[in-house]
């Protein structure tokens, strides 16, 4: 049973090391491509820990011998490794949404956060899809802080030309 417990603990330690030192352990192996798939360190750690703890559980609760405990532990380890592989693939495929640019905001309204001097830059806060976005803003005339504005055009990915909303 000691061997199985040592395997289980070694698997957990390997998993913690892969979480803490992210890509460093893969770098020790020269960035080998086989570490990206079914033989990635988290998958191996999941397999080894479930092999150990599954085998220890079978030995401790049944009258079966070490061979049966190893077989059950290997099956549990294969299942844990497969689930780890599937989860890591799903997480790696998760693409973040594109960062909004100034062109996405043309026609939006917002308010001045930092006063815009005449022919100078200030800051405006606009909302895109319910998310606040602060951008550098330029206006032909001075615009005081708190004024409601309308985005007229994009000057760069992070700056816009605005005009005050007259009411």
C-alpha positions in Angstrom: 0.0 0.0 0.0 2.9 2.3 0.7 4.0 2.2 -3.0 0.5 3.2 -4.1 0.3 6.1 -1.6 3.8 7.4 -2.7 2.6 7.3 -6.3 -0.6 9.2 -5.4 1.4 11.9 -3.5 4.0 12.1 -6.3 1.2 12.7 -8.8 -0.2 15.5 -6.8 3.2 17.1 -6.2 3.9 16.9 -10.0 0.5 18.6 -10.7 1.3 21.4 -8.2 4.7 21.8 -9.8 3.1 22.1 -13.3 0.6 24.7 -11.9 3.3 26.8 -10.2 6.0 26.6 -12.7 3.7 26.6 -15.8 6.0 26.3 -18.8 9.3 25.9 -17.0 9.0 22.1 -16.6 8.2 21.7 -20.3 11.3 23.9 -21.1 13.5 21.4 -19.1 12.6 18.8 -21.7 13.5 21.1 -24.6 10.0 22.1 -25.4 9.2 18.6 -26.7 6.0 18.5 -28.7 4.8 15.4 -27.0 4.2 17.4 -23.8 1.3 19.2 -25.5 -1.1 16.3 -25.9 -1.8 13.1 -24.1 1.6 13.0 -22.5 1.4 16.5 -21.1 2.6 16.9 -17.5 -0.9 17.5 -16.0 -2.2 14.4 -17.8 0.7 12.3 -16.5 0.2 13.8 -13.0 -3.5 12.9 -13.0 -2.8 9.4 -14.2 0.0 8.7 -11.6 -2.0 10.2 -8.7 -5.2 8.2 -9.5 -3.1 5.0 -10.1 -1.6 5.4 -6.6 -4.7 6.5 -4.8 -7.0 4.1 -6.6 -4.6 1.2 -5.9 -4.3 2.1 -2.3 -8.1 2.3 -2.0 -8.6 -1.2 -3.5 -5.9 -2.6 -1.3 -7.3 -1.0 1.9 -10.9 -1.9 1.3 -10.9 -5.2 -0.4 -9.1 -8.5 -0.1 -7.7 -8.3 -3.6 -4.0 -8.4 -4.2 -1.5 -5.9 -5.6 -2.2 -7.0 -9.2 -5.9 -6.3 -9.0 -5.2 -3.0 -7.2 -2.7 -2.0 -10.0 -5.3 -2.9 -12.6 -8.1 -0.8 -10.9 -5.6 2.0 -10.3 -4.5 2.0 -13.9 -8.1 2.2 -15.1 -8.9 5.0 -12.7 -5.6 6.8 -13.8 -6.5 6.4 -17.5 -9.9 8.0 -16.8 -8.4 10.8 -14.8 -5.7 11.4 -17.5 -8.4 11.5 -20.2 -10.5 13.9 -18.3 -7.5 16.1 -17.6 -6.6 16.1 -21.3 -10.2 16.9 -22.4 -10.4 19.8 -19.9 -7.1 21.3 -20.8 -8.0 21.1 -24.5 -11.3 22.9 -23.8 -9.5 25.6 -21.9 -6.9 26.1 -24.5 -9.6 26.5 -27.2 -11.4 29.2 -25.3 -10.7 32.3 -27.5 -11.2 35.6 -25.8 -13.3 38.2 -27.6 -11.5 40.7 -29.7 -10.5 43.9 -28.0 -12.8 46.7 -29.0 -11.2 49.5 -31.1 -12.1 53.1 -31.7 -13.9 52.1 -35.0 -16.3 50.0 -33.0 -17.4 53.0 -31.0 -18.2 55.4 -33.8 -21.8 56.6 -33.1 -21.6 55.8 -29.4 -22.3 58.2 -26.7 -20.3 58.7 -23.5 -19.0 61.3 -21.1 -15.8 63.2 -20.7 -13.6 61.9 -17.8 -10.6 64.2 -18.2 -11.3 67.6 -19.8 -10.4 67.9 -23.5 -8.5 71.1 -24.3 -9.0 72.8 -27.7 -7.1 70.7 -30.3 -5.7 68.6 -27.4 -6.4 65.2 -25.9 -8.5 64.3 -22.9 -10.3 61.1 -21.9 -13.8 59.9 -22.5 -15.7 56.9 -21.0 -18.0 55.1 -23.5 -19.9 51.9 -23.1 -19.7 49.0 -25.6 -21.9 46.0 -25.0 -22.4 47.1 -21.5 -18.7 47.3 -20.7 -17.1 50.7 -19.9 -14.2 51.7 -22.1 -11.9 54.6 -21.5 -10.3 56.2 -24.6 -8.1 59.2 -25.4 -10.3 61.8 -27.2 -9.8 64.9 -29.2 -12.2 67.6 -30.0 -11.9 70.8 -32.2 -13.0 72.9 -29.2 -12.5 72.5 -25.5 -14.9 70.2 -23.7 -15.2 70.3 -19.9 -15.3 67.2 -17.6 -18.7 65.6 -17.3 -20.0 66.7 -20.7 -21.9 64.1 -22.6 -20.2 63.4 -26.0 -20.8 61.6 -29.3 -18.0 59.6 -30.9 -17.6 60.9 -34.5 -14.5 59.0 -35.8 -11.6 56.8 -34.8 -8.2 58.4 -34.8 -6.3 55.3 -33.8 -7.1 52.0 -32.1 -7.2 53.7 -28.8 -8.3 57.3 -29.5 -11.4 58.9 -31.0 -12.6 62.3 -32.2 -15.7 63.5 -30.3 -18.2 66.3 -30.3 -20.3 67.5 -27.3 -24.0 66.6 -27.4 -26.1 69.7 -27.4 -29.5 69.6 -25.6 
